[in-house]
Amino acid sequence: MVSGDMGVRGMTRIDGKTAVVTGSANGIGRAMARAFAAAGGNVVVSDVLVEDGERTVREIAESGGTAVFIAADVSDVAQAEHLIANTVERFGGIDILANNAGIGGGQLRLHEVSAEDFDRVIDVNLRGTFLCSKFAIPHFLARGDGRIVNTASTYGLIGAPKAPAYCASKGAIINLTRQLAVDYGPDGIRVNAICPGYIDTGLGRRGPRLTTEEFAAATAIREKAAGMQPLGRQGLPAEIADVAVFLASDAASFMTGSIVTVDGGCVTTFNYGEASN
């Protein structure tokens, strides 16, 4: 139980706790890993991108934090189980699981999406969240405490154009978050989700696969869409990471099953687009 006279700064610390952050080689996950370490946690950086993941670990170490890298494809049962088991072996336990690993599904309408591509998005985004949670929860139950922070999306709250697999996966993560909160709240396990809006991540791993012209055009579209939000800009990965640390900390001790939008007000208003210009 948190002391009532503890300052907010102290409550948002996670000193000595061990946090696993999936999909933390780049973008939002990388920012989360760095933020958890800065808040005093031992961080397990996990991704399929080994070189980028190890870079994240070096950045944390250079800042005085504690981190290790464990490669894992979270959609694979054996690799997800190994990720959690290896974490417990190295740090003696696990306190926080940030299910952040995710992929997009391209810009296609449903009838244009192959079954294989649809399955891959569901496997990484939803199945990965299920598997990592499945293997972490027994350790949380043994301790009578645990915190899960799922990365969903505003696309899980609304219908978005040409993103059927992504919208489906993120909508499912949102309701899985609520369901886990119901089942495991009595055991002292809190489960919450963050729904980021347009975040300036350089389009993540898609950037290297786009031509200079395609990248510039995609960036312009994102910036224009973000400009029509109430706050009128894209968010920064660190702004998502700060909320993740809050949800994993004692400052959020009475929050579970919460779906927290961090989107510049994107889903609060009807977007008239060109009609409003």
Secondary structure, 3 states (H helix, E strand, C coil): CCCCCCCHHHHCCCCCCEEEEECCCCHHHHHHHHHHHHCCCEEEEEECCHHHHHHHHHHHHHCCCEEEEEECCCCCHHHHHHHHHHHHHHHCCCCEEEECCCCCCCCCCHHHCCHHHHHHHHHHHHHHHHHHHHHHHHHHHHHCCEEEEEECCHHHCCCCCCCHHHHHHHHHHHHHHHHHHHHHHHHCEEEEEEEECCECCCCHHHHHHCCHHHHHHHHHHHHHHHHCCCCCCCECHHHHHHHHHHHHCHHHCCCCCCEEEECCCHHHCCCCHHHHC
